[in-house]
Amino acid sequence: MLPMFFWAFVIGGLICVIGQIMFDVFKLTPAHTLSSLVVAGAILAGFGWYEPLADFAGAGATVPITSFGNTLVNGAMQEAQQHGIVGVLTGMFEIASAGISSAIIFGFLGALIFKPKG
């Protein structure tokens, strides 16, 4: 059990280090960094490399934003096999909608419970 936690920490930490380097060294904005990490996750998923990484690192690979790109590609691929080219678009929305909806709902509930500043 301890090696699983160790590798999740290491892989998740490396993903975060890459994001921090993008901020500090390349002076990218948060939007550019976020988009780049999502695209990197999508590219890794397209080559079939993200699933083995997620199997190895567990939450270290499934929690960071790169897994959103993986989710989009997997949804598009699954629906494309069933519905053709139209499935590429519908699959991305269908698979990712639960996570996006949850983020919106819980963000709203958090704003009701706590006093947001801004």
C-alpha positions as CSV (number, residue, x, y, z in Angstrom):
1,M,0.0,0.0,0.0
2,L,2.8,2.4,0.8
3,P,4.4,2.1,-2.7
4,M,1.1,3.1,-4.2
5,F,0.9,6.3,-2.2
6,F,4.6,7.0,-2.9
7,W,4.1,6.8,-6.7
8,A,0.9,8.7,-6.6
9,F,2.7,11.5,-4.8
10,V,5.7,11.4,-7.2
11,I,3.7,11.4,-10.4
12,G,1.2,13.9,-9.2
13,G,4.0,16.1,-8.0
14,L,5.8,15.9,-11.3
15,I,2.7,17.0,-13.1
16,C,2.5,20.0,-10.7
17,V,6.2,20.7,-11.2
18,I,5.7,20.8,-14.9
19,G,2.8,23.3,-14.4
20,Q,4.9,25.4,-12.1
21,I,7.8,25.5,-14.6
22,M,5.4,26.7,-17.2
23,F,4.4,29.6,-14.9
24,D,7.9,30.5,-13.7
25,V,10.3,29.8,-16.6
26,F,8.1,30.2,-19.7
27,K,5.9,33.0,-18.1
28,L,2.7,31.4,-19.3
29,T,-0.6,32.6,-18.0
30,P,-2.8,30.3,-15.9
31,A,-5.1,29.9,-18.9
32,H,-2.3,28.9,-21.2
33,T,-0.8,26.5,-18.6
34,L,-4.2,24.9,-17.9
35,S,-4.9,24.4,-21.6
36,S,-1.4,23.0,-22.2
37,L,-1.8,20.4,-19.5
38,V,-5.2,19.4,-20.7
39,V,-3.9,19.0,-24.3
40,A,-0.9,17.1,-23.0
41,G,-3.2,14.6,-21.2
42,A,-5.3,14.3,-24.4
43,I,-2.2,13.6,-26.5
44,L,-1.0,11.0,-24.0
45,A,-4.4,9.4,-24.1
46,G,-4.4,9.5,-27.9
47,F,-1.2,7.4,-27.9
48,G,-2.6,5.1,-25.3
49,W,-0.1,6.1,-22.7
50,Y,-2.3,7.8,-20.1
51,E,-4.2,4.7,-19.0
52,P,-1.0,2.8,-18.1
53,L,0.2,5.9,-16.2
54,A,-3.1,6.1,-14.3
55,D,-2.9,2.4,-13.5
56,F,0.6,2.9,-12.1
57,A,0.2,6.2,-10.3
58,G,-3.5,6.0,-9.3
59,A,-4.7,9.4,-8.0
60,G,-1.4,10.9,-8.9
61,A,-2.5,10.8,-12.5
62,T,-6.3,10.8,-12.2
63,V,-6.6,13.9,-10.0
64,P,-4.5,16.5,-11.9
65,I,-6.0,18.5,-14.8
66,T,-4.2,16.3,-17.3
67,S,-6.8,13.6,-16.6
68,F,-9.5,15.9,-18.1
69,G,-7.8,15.6,-21.5
70,N,-7.7,11.9,-21.0
71,T,-11.4,11.8,-20.2
72,L,-12.3,13.9,-23.3
73,V,-10.3,11.6,-25.6
74,N,-11.6,8.4,-24.1
75,G,-15.2,9.7,-24.4
76,A,-14.7,10.8,-28.0
77,M,-13.1,7.5,-28.9
78,Q,-15.9,5.4,-27.3
79,E,-18.7,7.3,-28.9
80,A,-16.9,7.5,-32.3
81,Q,-16.8,3.7,-32.4
82,Q,-20.6,3.5,-31.8
83,H,-21.9,6.6,-33.7
84,G,-19.2,7.5,-36.2
85,I,-17.9,11.1,-36.6
86,V,-20.8,12.7,-34.7
87,G,-19.9,10.6,-31.7
88,V,-16.6,12.4,-31.4
89,L,-18.3,15.6,-30.3
90,T,-21.1,14.0,-28.3
91,G,-18.8,11.6,-26.5
92,M,-16.6,14.4,-25.2
93,F,-19.7,16.2,-23.7
94,E,-21.3,13.1,-22.4
95,I,-18.3,11.7,-20.5
96,A,-17.1,15.1,-19.1
97,S,-20.6,16.4,-18.3
98,A,-20.8,14.7,-14.9
99,G,-17.5,16.2,-13.6
100,I,-18.3,19.7,-15.0
101,S,-21.8,19.6,-13.5
102,S,-20.5,18.5,-10.2
103,A,-17.9,21.4,-10.1
104,I,-20.6,23.9,-10.9
105,I,-23.1,22.5,-8.3
106,F,-20.5,22.2,-5.5
107,G,-19.0,25.6,-6.3
108,F,-22.5,27.1,-6.0
109,L,-23.2,25.3,-2.8
110,G,-19.8,26.4,-1.4
111,A,-20.7,30.0,-2.3
112,L,-24.0,29.7,-0.4
113,I,-22.4,28.3,2.7
114,F,-19.3,30.5,2.8
115,K,-18.9,34.2,2.2
116,P,-17.1,34.6,-1.1
117,K,-15.0,37.7,-1.6
118,G,-14.8,39.4,-4.8
